[in-house]
Amino acid sequence: FVQEAYKKVSEYKLHKKSSRLIQLMSQEAPLTEAPYIDIHAICDSYRLTPPSNAELIAVLTEQGLETTRTHFRPTALRTEASPCEVVRAIHKIKGVAIQNG
């Protein structure tokens, strides 16, 4: 469905935002069973400064965890990673030591 919609957007030369939205939906489709994680919300909970989505996606992908942006919330990702794995990845990006406890 998503790929057919993308063809229509290209065919009818619709607004660039339509094309971007369909592209995000296509990337997100394989992970629709995974819950989304709002990076800003999780960072607020742990008193961390949010990294860029691109940095976090890169770190999680390097760890072998499929990760993509969501089409409906710019500060959220869909990922195979658990919330704890996401927090560890943010700590890694920010150079913050992880405390046990």
VENNOR-V386385 format. One line per field, one symbol per residue. ss: DSSP state (a for helix, b for strand, c for the rest). A space follows every 50 residues. Layout:
ss=???
//
This chain:
ss=caaaaaaaaaaacccaaaaaaaaaaaaaaaaccccbbbaaaaaaaacccc ccaaaaaaaaaaccccbbbccccccbbbbcccaaaaaaaaaaaacccccc c
//
